[in-house]
Every structure is written in C-alpha cells, then in structure tokens.
Amino acid sequence: MKRPEEAIPLLKGTLDLLCLKALSFGPAHGYGVASWLESMSEGVLDVEDSALYQALHRLEGRRLVRAEWGITENNRKAKYYRLTREGRAHLRDEAATWSRYTRTVTAVMALQPEG
C-alpha cells in the first residue's frame, strides 16, 4: 500500500468508470469494489467510501448496474452489484473515450518548448 502522501485523488467523472470496470470481473459488494480498486491501483487511487457508494447508487439509478442483497464471506448482509447489459455497453464506450482522452493529454504533455 502506498503512503497517504503518494495517493492520487480521482479525477472528476472517473469513479463511475472504475466501478463499472471492477464489476466487469463479476458481482461485488461495495467493499469488494473498493478492495479491488485499491489492489489494482496498488493503493495509489484515493477512493473515499462515501464517494464510492454514491457512484454505485448513481450507476444503479442509471440502470448500468443492478443490486441485490446477499451474504458476504463473513456471513453479513450486503448489497451486491452486477453490470447490466447496458452497463457493459456503456463501459465499452466510455473506456474507448477515456483511452482517446488519455492518449491525447499524454501527447500534449510530452510536447517540449523550442529552445
């Protein structure tokens, strides 16, 4: 895990995309999504719990994920989220847009002034 001063706050609008990506690997409860994001980013992404649950509820409201209650590995009741067909299509589209955006920004940032 990275030290807190090395954590990077999420750019606005990326958390929804990251939640969809996490859920593309299978259904998960909120803590599972948070753990996956922390693990995959090696602790660099700073995801606040409240922001994560707001994103999951927002995605549910947009019908990109579906939620149902289940029991965790620790025998606790939790809401499990799963991608819908619309969510998979949205993830595919948004991932393509994100890739184009990051390539463009990276290219612009690599420019060096003359002289």
C-alpha distances in whole Angstrom, upper triangle without the diagonal:
4,7,9,11,10,9,13,15,17,20,23,24,21,19,23,22,19,20,23,21,19,22,24,22,24,24,22,21,19,17,17,16,14,12,13,12,8,8,11,9,6,5,8,10,11,13,15,17,21,20,19,22,24,23,24,27,28,28,30,32,33,33,30,29,31,29,31,30,29,28,24,23,23,27,26,28,26,26,25,26,27,28,32,34,34,30,30,32,31,27,29,31,28,26,29,29,26,26,29,28,25,27,30,27,26,30,31,28,29,32,34,37,40,41
4,6,8,6,7,10,13,15,18,21,23,20,19,23,22,19,21,24,22,20,24,25,24,26,27,24,24,21,19,19,18,15,14,15,13,10,11,12,10,7,5,6,9,10,13,15,18,21,20,19,23,24,24,25,28,29,28,31,33,33,34,31,30,32,31,33,32,32,31,27,26,27,30,29,30,28,28,28,27,29,29,33,35,34,31,31,33,31,28,29,31,28,26,28,28,25,25,28,26,23,26,28,25,24,27,28,25,26,30,31,33,37,38
4,6,5,7,11,13,16,19,22,24,22,21,24,25,21,23,26,25,23,26,28,27,29,29,26,26,23,20,21,21,17,16,18,16,13,14,16,13,11,8,8,11,11,14,16,18,21,21,20,24,25,25,26,29,30,30,32,34,35,36,33,32,34,33,35,34,34,32,29,28,28,31,30,32,29,30,30,30,31,32,35,38,37,33,33,36,33,30,32,33,30,28,31,31,27,28,30,28,25,28,30,27,25,29,29,26,27,31,31,34,37,38
4,5,5,9,10,14,17,19,22,20,19,22,23,20,22,25,24,22,26,28,27,29,29,26,25,21,19,21,20,16,16,18,16,12,15,16,13,12,9,8,10,9,12,13,16,18,18,18,21,23,22,24,27,27,28,30,32,33,34,32,31,33,31,33,33,33,32,28,28,28,31,29,31,28,29,29,28,30,31,34,37,36,32,32,34,32,29,32,32,29,28,30,30,26,27,30,27,25,27,29,26,25,29,29,26,27,30,31,34,37,38
4,6,8,10,14,17,19,22,20,20,24,24,22,23,27,26,25,28,30,29,31,31,29,28,24,23,24,23,19,19,21,18,15,17,18,15,14,11,10,11,10,14,15,18,20,20,20,24,25,24,26,29,29,30,32,34,34,36,33,33,35,34,36,36,36,35,32,32,32,35,33,34,31,32,32,31,33,33,36,38,37,34,34,36,33,30,32,33,29,28,31,30,26,27,29,26,24,26,27,24,23,27,27,23,25,28,28,30,34,35
4,6,10,13,15,19,21,19,18,22,22,19,22,25,23,22,26,27,27,29,30,27,27,24,22,22,21,18,18,18,16,13,15,15,12,11,9,7,9,9,13,15,18,21,19,20,23,24,23,25,28,28,29,31,33,33,34,32,31,34,33,35,35,35,34,31,31,31,34,33,34,31,31,30,30,31,31,34,36,35,31,32,33,31,28,30,30,27,25,28,27,23,24,26,24,21,23,25,22,20,24,24,21,22,25,26,29,32,33
4,7,9,12,15,18,15,15,19,19,16,18,21,20,19,23,24,24,26,26,24,23,20,19,19,18,14,15,16,13,10,13,13,10,10,7,5,6,6,9,12,15,17,16,16,20,21,20,22,25,24,25,28,29,29,31,28,28,30,29,32,32,32,31,28,28,29,32,30,30,28,27,27,26,28,28,31,33,32,28,28,30,28,25,27,28,24,23,25,25,21,22,24,22,19,22,24,21,20,24,24,21,23,26,27,30,33,35
4,6,9,12,14,12,13,16,16,14,17,20,18,18,22,23,24,26,26,24,23,20,19,20,18,15,16,16,13,11,14,14,10,11,9,6,5,6,9,12,15,17,15,15,19,19,18,20,23,23,23,26,27,27,29,26,26,29,29,31,32,32,32,29,30,30,33,31,31,28,27,27,25,27,26,29,31,30,26,26,28,25,22,24,25,21,20,22,21,18,19,21,19,16,19,20,17,17,21,21,18,20,23,25,27,31,33
4,7,9,12,10,10,14,15,13,15,18,18,18,21,23,23,25,25,23,22,19,18,19,17,14,16,16,13,12,16,15,12,14,11,8,6,5,7,9,13,14,11,13,16,16,15,18,20,20,20,23,24,24,26,24,24,27,26,29,30,31,31,28,29,30,32,30,30,26,25,25,24,25,25,28,29,28,24,25,26,23,21,24,24,20,19,22,21,17,19,21,18,17,20,21,18,18,22,22,19,22,25,27,29,32,34
4,6,8,7,7,11,11,10,12,15,15,15,18,20,21,23,23,21,20,17,17,18,15,13,15,15,11,12,15,14,11,14,12,10,7,6,7,10,13,13,10,11,15,14,12,15,18,17,17,20,22,21,23,21,21,24,24,27,28,29,30,27,29,29,32,29,29,25,24,23,21,22,22,24,26,24,21,22,23,20,18,20,20,16,16,19,17,14,16,18,15,14,18,19,16,17,21,21,19,22,24,27,29,33,35
4,6,6,8,11,11,11,14,16,16,17,20,21,23,24,25,23,23,20,21,21,18,16,19,18,14,16,18,17,14,17,16,13,10,10,11,13,16,16,12,13,17,15,13,17,19,17,17,21,21,21,23,20,21,25,25,29,30,31,32,30,32,33,35,32,31,28,26,25,23,24,22,25,26,24,21,22,22,19,17,19,18,15,15,17,15,12,15,16,13,12,16,16,14,15,19,18,17,20,22,25,27,30,33
4,6,7,9,11,12,13,15,16,18,19,21,23,25,24,23,22,19,21,22,18,17,20,19,16,18,21,19,17,20,18,16,13,12,12,13,15,14,11,12,15,13,11,15,16,14,15,19,19,18,21,19,20,23,24,27,29,30,32,30,32,33,34,32,31,27,25,24,22,23,21,23,25,22,19,21,21,17,16,19,18,14,15,17,15,13,16,17,14,14,18,18,16,18,21,20,19,23,25,27,29,33,35
4,6,6,7,9,11,12,14,15,17,18,21,22,22,21,21,18,20,20,17,16,19,18,15,18,20,19,17,20,19,17,14,14,13,14,16,15,11,12,14,12,10,13,14,12,12,16,16,15,17,15,17,20,21,25,27,28,30,29,31,32,33,31,29,25,23,22,19,20,18,20,21,18,16,17,17,14,13,16,14,11,12,15,12,10,14,15,13,14,17,17,16,18,21,21,21,24,26,29,31,34,37
4,6,5,6,9,10,11,12,14,15,18,19,20,19,19,16,18,18,14,14,17,15,12,14,17,15,13,17,16,14,11,12,11,13,15,15,11,11,14,13,10,12,15,13,12,16,17,16,18,15,16,20,21,24,26,27,29,27,29,30,31,29,28,24,22,21,18,18,17,19,20,18,15,16,17,13,11,14,14,10,10,13,12,9,12,14,12,12,16,17,15,17,20,20,20,22,25,28,30,34,36
4,5,5,6,9,10,10,12,14,16,17,17,16,15,13,14,15,11,11,14,13,10,12,15,14,13,16,15,14,10,10,8,10,11,12,8,7,10,10,7,9,12,11,10,14,15,15,16,14,14,17,18,21,22,24,25,23,25,26,28,26,24,21,18,18,15,16,15,17,19,18,14,16,17,14,12,15,15,12,12,16,15,12,15,18,16,15,19,20,19,20,23,24,23,26,28,31,34,37,40
4,5,5,6,9,10,11,12,15,16,15,15,15,13,15,15,11,12,15,14,12,15,17,16,15,19,18,17,14,14,11,13,13,13,10,8,10,9,6,7,10,8,7,11,12,11,13,10,11,14,15,19,21,22,24,23,25,27,28,25,24,20,17,16,13,13,12,14,16,14,11,12,14,11,9,13,13,10,11,15,14,12,15,17,16,17,20,21,20,22,25,25,25,28,30,33,36,39,42
4,5,5,6,9,10,11,13,15,15,15,16,15,17,16,12,13,16,14,11,15,16,14,14,18,18,17,13,15,13,15,16,16,13,11,14,13,9,10,13,12,10,13,15,13,14,11,12,15,17,20,23,24,26,24,26,28,29,27,26,22,19,17,14,14,12,14,15,13,10,11,12,9,7,10,10,7,8,11,11,9,12,14,14,14,17,18,18,19,22,23,23,25,28,31,34,37,40
4,5,5,6,9,10,12,13,14,13,14,12,14,13,9,10,12,10,8,11,13,11,11,14,14,14,10,12,10,13,14,15,12,10,13,13,10,10,14,13,11,14,17,16,16,13,13,16,17,20,22,22,24,22,23,25,27,25,24,20,18,16,13,14,12,15,17,16,12,12,14,12,9,12,13,10,10,13,14,11,13,16,15,15,18,20,19,20,23,24,23,25,28,31,34,38,40
4,5,5,6,9,10,11,11,10,11,9,11,10,7,9,11,9,8,12,13,12,13,16,16,16,13,13,11,13,12,13,11,8,10,11,8,7,11,11,9,11,14,13,14,11,10,13,13,16,18,19,20,19,21,22,24,22,20,17,14,13,10,10,10,13,15,14,11,12,14,12,10,13,15,12,12,16,16,14,16,19,19,18,21,23,23,23,27,28,27,29,32,35,38,41,44
4,5,5,6,9,10,10,11,12,12,14,13,9,12,14,12,11,15,16,14,15,18,19,19,16,17,14,16,16,17,14,11,13,13,10,9,12,11,8,11,14,12,12,8,8,11,13,16,18,19,21,20,22,24,25,24,22,18,16,13,10,9,7,10,12,11,7,8,10,9,6,10,12,10,10,14,14,13,15,18,18,18,21,23,23,24,26,28,28,30,32,36,38,42,45
4,5,5,7,10,11,12,14,13,15,13,9,12,13,10,9,13,13,11,13,16,17,17,14,16,15,17,17,19,16,13,15,16,13,12,16,15,12,15,17,16,15,12,11,14,16,19,21,21,22,21,22,24,26,25,24,20,18,15,12,11,9,12,13,13,10,9,12,10,7,9,12,10,9,12,14,12,14,17,17,17,19,21,21,22,25,26,26,28,31,34,37,40,43
4,5,6,8,9,8,11,10,11,9,6,9,10,7,7,11,11,9,12,14,15,16,14,15,13,16,15,17,15,12,14,16,13,11,15,15,13,15,18,17,16,13,12,14,14,17,18,18,19,17,18,21,22,21,20,17,15,12,10,10,10,13,15,15,12,11,15,14,10,13,16,14,13,16,18,16,17,20,20,19,22,25,24,24,27,29,28,30,33,36,39,42,45
4,5,5,6,7,9,10,12,9,7,11,12,9,10,14,14,13,15,18,18,19,17,18,16,18,16,18,16,13,14,15,13,10,14,14,11,12,16,15,14,11,9,11,11,14,16,16,17,16,17,20,21,20,19,15,13,10,7,6,6,10,12,13,9,9,13,13,10,13,16,15,14,17,19,17,19,22,22,22,24,27,27,27,30,32,31,33,36,39,42,45,48
4,5,8,10,13,14,16,13,11,14,15,11,12,16,16,14,16,19,20,21,19,21,18,21,20,21,19,16,17,19,15,14,17,17,13,15,18,16,15,11,10,13,14,16,19,18,20,19,20,23,24,23,22,19,17,13,10,8,7,10,11,12,9,7,11,11,9,10,14,13,12,15,17,16,17,20,21,21,23,26,26,26,29,31,31,32,35,38,41,44,47
4,7,9,12,14,15,11,10,13,13,10,12,15,14,12,15,18,19,20,19,21,19,21,20,22,21,17,18,20,18,15,19,19,16,17,21,20,18,15,13,15,15,17,19,18,19,17,18,21,22,22,21,18,17,13,11,9,9,13,14,16,13,11,15,15,12,14,17,17,15,18,20,19,19,23,24,23,25,28,28,28,30,33,32,33,37,40,43,46,48
4,6,10,12,14,10,10,14,14,11,14,17,16,15,18,20,21,23,21,22,20,22,20,22,21,17,17,20,17,14,17,19,16,16,19,19,16,14,11,12,12,14,15,14,15,14,15,19,19,19,18,15,14,10,9,7,8,11,13,15,12,12,15,16,14,16,19,19,17,21,23,22,22,26,27,26,28,31,31,31,34,36,35,37,40,43,46,49,52
4,7,10,12,9,9,13,13,12,14,17,17,16,19,21,21,23,21,22,19,20,18,20,19,15,15,17,15,12,15,17,14,13,17,17,15,13,10,9,9,10,11,11,12,12,13,16,17,16,15,12,10,6,5,4,7,11,13,15,13,13,16,17,15,17,20,20,19,23,24,23,24,28,28,28,30,33,32,33,36,37,37,38,42,45,48,51,54
4,7,8,5,6,10,10,9,12,14,14,15,17,19,19,21,19,19,16,17,15,17,16,13,12,15,14,11,14,16,14,13,17,18,16,14,11,11,9,10,11,10,11,9,11,14,15,13,12,9,8,5,5,7,10,13,16,18,15,15,19,18,16,19,22,21,20,24,25,23,25,28,28,28,30,33,32,32,36,37,36,38,41,44,47,50,53
4,6,5,6,9,10,11,12,14,15,16,18,20,19,21,19,18,15,15,12,14,14,11,10,13,13,10,12,15,14,13,16,18,16,15,12,11,9,9,9,9,10,8,11,12,13,11,10,6,6,4,6,9,12,15,19,19,16,18,21,20,18,22,24,22,22,26,27,25,27,30,29,29,32,34,33,34,37,38,37,39,42,45,48,51,54
4,5,5,6,9,10,11,12,14,15,17,18,17,18,16,15,12,11,8,10,11,7,7,10,10,8,10,13,12,12,16,17,17,15,12,13,11,12,12,12,13,11,13,14,15,13,12,8,7,7,8,11,13,16,20,20,17,18,21,20,18,22,23,21,21,25,25,23,25,29,28,27,30,32,31,31,35,36,35,37,40,43,45,49,51
4,5,5,6,8,10,10,12,14,15,16,14,17,15,14,11,11,8,11,12,9,9,13,13,11,14,17,16,16,19,21,20,19,16,16,14,15,14,13,13,10,12,12,14,12,12,9,10,10,11,14,16,20,23,23,20,21,24,23,21,24,26,24,23,27,27,25,27,30,29,28,31,33,32,32,35,36,35,37,40,43,45,49,51
4,5,5,6,9,10,10,12,14,15,14,17,15,15,13,14,12,14,15,11,12,15,14,12,15,17,16,16,20,21,20,18,15,15,14,14,14,13,13,10,11,12,14,13,13,10,11,9,10,12,14,18,21,22,18,19,22,21,19,22,24,22,21,25,26,24,25,29,28,27,30,32,31,31,34,36,34,36,39,42,45,48,51
4,5,5,6,9,10,10,12,14,13,15,13,13,10,12,10,13,12,8,10,13,11,10,13,15,13,14,18,18,18,15,13,14,13,15,15,15,15,13,14,16,18,16,16,12,12,10,9,11,12,16,19,19,15,16,19,18,15,19,21,19,18,22,22,20,22,25,24,23,26,29,27,28,31,32,31,33,36,39,42,45,48
4,5,5,6,9,10,11,12,10,12,10,10,7,9,8,11,11,7,10,13,12,11,14,16,15,17,20,20,20,18,16,17,16,18,18,17,17,15,16,17,19,17,17,14,14,13,12,14,16,19,22,22,18,19,22,20,18,21,23,20,19,23,23,21,22,26,25,23,26,28,27,27,31,32,30,32,35,38,40,44,46
4,5,5,6,8,10,10,9,12,11,11,10,12,11,14,14,11,13,16,15,14,18,19,18,20,23,23,23,21,18,20,18,19,19,18,17,14,14,15,18,17,18,15,15,14,14,16,18,21,24,24,21,21,24,23,20,22,25,22,21,25,25,22,24,27,26,24,27,30,28,28,32,33,31,33,36,38,41,45,47
4,5,5,6,8,10,10,12,11,12,11,14,13,16,15,12,14,17,15,14,18,19,18,19,22,22,22,19,17,19,18,19,20,19,18,15,15,17,20,19,19,16,16,14,14,14,15,19,21,22,18,18,21,20,17,19,22,20,18,21,23,20,21,24,24,22,25,27,26,26,29,31,29,31,34,37,40,43,45
4,5,5,6,8,8,9,7,9,8,11,12,15,13,10,13,16,13,14,17,18,17,19,22,21,22,19,17,19,19,21,21,21,21,18,19,20,23,21,22,18,18,16,15,16,16,20,22,22,18,18,21,19,16,18,20,18,16,20,20,17,18,22,21,19,22,24,23,23,26,28,26,28,31,33,36,40,42
4,6,5,6,5,7,7,8,8,11,12,15,14,12,15,17,16,16,20,21,20,22,25,25,25,22,21,23,22,23,23,23,22,19,19,20,23,22,22,19,19,18,18,19,20,23,26,26,22,22,24,23,20,22,24,21,19,23,23,20,21,24,23,21,24,26,24,24,27,29,27,28,32,34,37,40,42
4,5,5,6,9,9,12,12,15,15,19,18,15,18,21,19,19,22,23,22,24,27,27,26,23,22,24,23,24,24,23,22,19,18,20,23,22,23,21,21,19,19,19,20,24,26,26,23,22,25,24,20,22,24,22,20,23,24,21,21,25,24,22,24,27,26,24,28,30,28,29,32,34,38,41,43
4,5,8,9,9,12,12,16,17,20,18,16,19,21,18,18,22,23,21,23,26,25,25,22,21,23,23,25,25,24,24,21,21,23,25,25,25,22,22,20,19,19,19,23,24,24,21,20,22,21,17,19,21,19,16,20,21,18,18,21,21,18,21,24,23,21,25,27,25,26,29,32,35,38,40
4,5,5,6,9,11,14,16,19,17,15,19,20,18,19,23,23,21,24,27,26,26,23,22,25,25,27,27,27,27,23,23,25,28,27,27,24,24,22,21,21,21,25,26,26,22,21,24,22,18,20,22,19,17,20,20,17,17,20,20,17,19,22,20,19,23,24,22,23,27,29,32,35,37
4,6,8,11,12,16,17,20,19,17,21,23,21,22,25,26,25,27,30,29,30,26,25,27,27,29,29,28,27,24,23,24,27,27,28,25,25,23,23,24,24,28,29,29,25,25,27,26,22,24,26,23,20,23,24,21,20,24,23,20,22,25,23,22,25,27,24,25,29,31,34,37,38
4,6,7,9,12,14,17,16,15,18,20,19,20,23,24,24,26,28,28,29,26,25,27,26,28,28,27,26,23,23,23,27,25,26,24,24,23,22,24,24,28,30,29,26,26,28,26,23,25,26,23,21,25,25,21,22,25,23,21,23,26,24,22,26,27,25,26,30,31,34,37,39
4,6,9,12,15,18,16,15,19,20,19,20,24,24,23,26,28,28,29,26,25,28,27,30,30,30,29,26,26,27,30,28,29,26,26,25,24,25,25,28,30,29,26,25,27,25,22,24,25,22,20,23,23,19,19,22,21,18,20,23,20,19,23,24,21,23,26,28,30,34,35
4,6,10,12,15,13,12,16,17,15,17,20,20,20,23,25,24,26,23,22,25,24,27,27,27,27,24,25,26,28,27,27,24,23,22,21,22,22,25,27,26,22,23,25,22,19,22,22,19,18,21,20,17,18,21,19,17,20,22,19,19,23,23,21,23,26,28,31,34,36
4,6,10,12,10,10,14,15,14,16,19,19,20,22,24,24,26,23,22,25,24,26,27,27,27,24,25,25,28,26,26,23,22,22,21,23,23,26,28,27,24,24,26,24,21,24,24,21,20,23,22,19,21,23,21,19,23,24,21,21,25,25,23,25,29,30,33,36,38
4,6,9,7,7,10,11,11,13,15,16,16,19,20,21,22,20,19,21,20,23,23,24,24,21,23,23,25,23,23,19,19,19,17,20,20,23,26,25,21,22,24,21,19,22,23,20,19,23,22,19,21,24,22,20,24,25,23,23,27,27,25,28,31,33,35,39,41
4,6,5,6,9,10,11,12,14,15,17,18,20,21,23,21,20,22,20,22,22,23,23,21,23,22,24,22,21,18,18,19,18,21,21,24,27,26,22,24,26,23,22,25,26,22,22,26,25,22,24,27,24,23,27,28,26,26,30,30,28,31,34,36,38,42,44
4,5,5,6,9,10,11,12,14,15,17,18,20,21,20,18,19,17,19,19,20,20,18,20,19,21,18,18,15,14,15,15,18,20,23,26,25,22,23,26,23,22,25,26,23,23,27,26,23,26,29,27,26,29,31,29,29,33,33,32,34,37,39,41,45,47
4,5,5,6,9,10,11,12,14,15,16,18,20,19,18,19,17,19,19,21,21,20,22,22,23,20,19,16,15,16,16,19,20,23,26,25,21,24,26,23,22,26,26,23,24,27,26,24,27,29,27,26,30,31,29,30,34,34,32,35,38,40,42,46,48
4,6,5,6,9,10,10,12,14,15,16,18,17,16,18,17,20,20,22,23,21,24,24,25,22,21,18,16,17,16,18,19,21,24,22,19,21,23,20,19,23,23,19,20,24,22,20,23,25,23,23,27,27,25,27,30,30,29,32,34,37,39,42,45
4,5,5,6,9,10,11,12,14,15,17,15,14,15,14,17,18,19,20,18,21,21,22,19,18,15,13,14,12,15,16,18,21,20,17,19,21,18,17,20,21,18,19,22,22,19,22,25,23,22,26,27,26,27,30,31,29,32,35,37,40,43,46
4,5,5,6,8,10,10,12,14,15,14,13,14,12,14,15,17,18,17,20,20,21,18,16,12,11,12,11,14,15,18,21,20,17,19,22,19,18,22,23,20,21,25,24,22,25,27,26,26,29,30,29,30,34,34,33,36,38,41,43,47,49
4,6,5,6,9,10,10,12,14,14,13,14,13,16,17,20,21,21,23,24,24,21,19,16,13,14,13,16,16,18,21,19,16,19,21,18,18,22,22,19,20,24,23,21,24,26,25,25,28,29,28,29,33,33,32,35,37,40,42,46,48
4,5,5,6,9,10,11,12,11,11,13,13,16,18,20,22,21,23,24,25,22,20,16,14,14,12,14,13,15,18,16,13,16,18,15,14,18,18,15,17,20,19,18,21,23,21,22,25,26,25,27,30,30,29,32,35,37,40,43,46
4,5,5,6,9,10,10,9,8,9,9,12,14,16,18,18,20,22,22,19,17,13,10,10,8,10,11,13,16,15,12,15,17,14,14,18,18,16,18,21,21,19,22,25,24,24,27,28,28,29,32,33,32,35,37,40,43,46,49
4,5,5,6,9,10,10,9,10,9,12,14,17,19,19,22,23,23,20,17,14,11,12,10,12,13,14,17,16,13,17,18,16,16,20,20,18,20,23,23,22,25,27,26,27,30,31,30,32,35,35,35,37,40,43,45,48,51
4,5,5,6,9,9,9,11,12,15,17,20,23,22,26,27,27,24,21,17,14,15,12,13,13,14,16,14,12,16,17,14,14,18,18,16,18,21,20,19,23,24,23,24,28,28,27,29,32,32,32,35,37,40,42,46,49
4,5,5,6,5,6,8,10,14,16,19,21,21,24,26,26,23,21,17,14,13,10,10,9,10,13,11,8,12,13,11,11,15,15,13,16,19,18,18,21,23,22,23,26,27,27,28,31,32,32,34,37,40,42,46,49
4,5,5,6,5,6,7,11,14,16,19,20,23,25,24,21,19,15,12,11,8,9,9,9,13,11,10,13,15,13,14,17,18,17,19,22,21,21,24,26,26,27,30,31,30,32,35,35,36,38,41,44,46,49,52
4,5,8,8,9,10,14,16,19,23,23,27,28,27,24,21,18,14,15,12,13,12,12,14,12,11,15,16,14,16,19,19,18,20,23,22,22,25,27,26,28,31,31,31,33,36,36,36,39,41,44,46,50,53
4,5,8,10,12,16,19,21,25,25,28,30,29,27,24,21,17,16,13,13,11,10,12,9,9,13,13,11,13,16,15,15,17,20,19,19,23,24,23,25,28,29,29,31,33,33,34,37,39,42,44,47,51
4,5,7,10,13,16,19,22,23,26,28,28,25,22,19,15,14,11,10,9,7,9,7,7,11,12,11,13,15,16,15,18,20,20,21,24,25,25,27,29,30,31,32,35,35,36,39,41,44,46,50,53
4,7,10,14,17,19,22,22,25,27,27,25,22,19,15,14,10,9,6,5,8,6,4,8,9,8,9,12,13,12,14,17,17,18,20,22,22,23,26,27,28,29,32,33,33,35,38,41,44,47,50
4,7,10,13,15,18,19,21,24,23,21,19,15,12,10,6,5,4,5,9,8,6,9,11,11,11,14,15,15,16,19,20,20,22,24,24,25,28,30,30,31,34,35,35,37,40,43,45,49,52
4,7,10,13,16,17,20,22,21,19,16,13,10,8,6,5,6,6,10,10,9,12,14,14,15,17,19,19,20,23,24,23,26,28,28,29,32,33,33,35,37,38,39,41,43,47,49,52,55
4,7,9,13,14,17,19,18,16,13,10,6,5,4,6,9,10,14,14,13,15,18,17,17,20,22,21,22,26,26,26,28,31,30,31,34,35,35,36,39,40,40,42,45,48,51,54,57
4,6,10,12,16,17,16,14,10,8,6,5,7,9,12,12,16,17,16,18,21,21,21,24,25,25,26,29,30,29,31,34,34,34,37,39,39,40,43,44,43,45,48,51,54,57,60
4,7,10,13,14,12,10,7,6,4,6,9,11,15,16,20,21,19,21,24,24,23,27,29,28,28,32,32,31,34,37,36,36,39,41,41,41,45,46,45,47,50,53,56,59,62
4,7,10,11,9,8,6,6,6,6,10,12,16,17,21,22,21,22,25,25,24,27,30,29,29,33,34,32,34,37,37,37,40,42,41,42,45,46,46,48,51,54,56,60,62
4,7,8,6,5,5,6,8,9,13,15,18,21,24,26,23,25,28,28,27,30,32,31,31,34,36,34,36,39,39,38,41,43,43,43,46,48,47,48,52,54,57,61,63
4,5,5,5,6,6,9,9,13,15,18,21,24,26,23,24,28,28,26,29,31,30,30,33,34,33,34,37,37,36,39,41,41,41,44,45,44,46,49,52,55,58,60
4,5,7,10,10,13,12,15,17,21,24,27,28,26,26,30,30,28,30,33,32,31,34,36,34,35,39,38,37,40,42,41,41,45,46,45,46,50,52,55,59,61
4,6,9,10,14,14,17,20,23,26,29,31,28,29,33,32,30,33,36,34,33,37,38,36,37,41,40,39,42,44,43,43,46,48,46,48,51,54,56,60,62
4,7,9,13,14,17,20,23,26,29,31,28,29,33,33,31,34,36,35,35,38,39,37,39,42,42,41,44,46,45,45,49,50,49,50,54,56,59,62,65
4,6,10,12,15,18,22,24,28,29,27,28,32,31,29,33,35,33,33,37,38,36,38,41,40,39,42,45,43,44,47,48,47,49,52,55,57,61,63
4,7,9,13,16,20,22,25,27,24,26,29,29,28,31,33,32,32,35,36,35,37,40,39,39,42,44,43,43,47,48,47,49,52,54,57,61,63
4,6,10,13,17,19,22,23,21,23,26,25,24,27,29,28,28,32,32,31,33,36,35,35,38,40,39,40,43,44,43,45,48,51,53,57,59
4,7,10,13,15,19,20,17,20,23,22,21,24,26,25,25,29,30,28,31,33,33,33,36,38,37,38,41,42,41,43,46,49,52,55,58
4,7,10,13,16,17,15,17,20,19,18,22,24,23,23,26,27,26,28,31,31,31,34,36,35,36,39,40,40,42,45,48,50,54,56
4,7,9,13,14,11,13,16,16,15,18,20,19,19,23,24,23,25,28,28,28,31,32,32,33,36,37,37,39,42,45,48,51,54
4,6,10,11,9,10,14,14,13,15,18,18,18,21,22,22,24,26,27,27,29,31,32,32,35,37,37,38,41,44,47,50,53
4,7,8,5,6,10,10,9,12,14,14,15,18,19,19,21,23,24,24,27,29,29,30,33,34,34,36,39,42,45,48,51
4,5,5,6,9,10,10,12,14,15,16,18,20,20,22,24,25,26,28,30,31,32,34,36,36,38,41,44,47,50,53
4,5,5,6,9,10,11,13,14,15,17,19,20,21,23,24,26,27,29,30,32,33,35,36,38,40,44,46,49,52
4,5,5,6,9,10,11,12,14,16,16,18,20,21,22,24,26,27,28,30,32,33,34,36,38,42,44,47,50
4,5,5,6,9,10,10,12,14,15,16,18,20,20,22,24,25,26,27,30,31,32,34,36,39,42,45,48
4,5,5,6,9,10,10,12,14,15,16,19,20,21,22,24,25,26,29,30,31,33,35,39,41,44,47
4,5,5,6,9,10,11,13,14,16,17,18,20,21,23,24,26,27,29,30,32,34,38,40,43,46
4,5,5,6,8,10,11,12,14,15,16,18,20,21,22,24,26,27,28,30,32,36,38,41,44
4,5,5,6,8,10,10,12,14,15,16,18,20,21,22,24,25,26,28,30,34,37,39,43
4,6,5,6,9,10,11,13,14,16,17,19,20,21,23,25,26,27,29,33,36,39,42
4,6,5,6,9,10,11,12,14,16,17,19,20,22,23,24,26,28,32,34,37,40
4,5,5,6,8,10,10,12,14,15,16,18,20,21,22,24,26,30,32,35,38
4,5,5,6,9,10,10,12,14,15,16,18,20,21,22,25,28,31,34,37
4,5,5,6,9,10,11,12,14,15,17,19,20,21,23,27,30,32,36
4,5,5,6,9,10,11,12,14,15,17,18,20,22,25,28,31,34
4,5,5,6,9,10,10,12,14,15,16,18,20,24,26,29,33
4,5,5,6,9,10,10,12,14,15,16,19,22,25,28,31
4,6,5,6,9,10,11,12,14,15,17,21,24,26,30
4,6,5,6,9,10,11,12,14,16,20,22,25,28
4,5,5,6,8,10,10,12,14,18,21,24,27
4,6,5,6,9,10,11,13,16,19,22,25
4,5,5,6,9,10,11,15,17,20,23
4,5,5,6,9,10,14,16,19,22
4,5,5,6,9,12,15,18,21
4,6,5,7,10,13,16,19
4,5,6,9,11,14,18
4,5,8,11,14,17
4,6,10,13,15
4,7,9,12
4,6,9
4,6
4
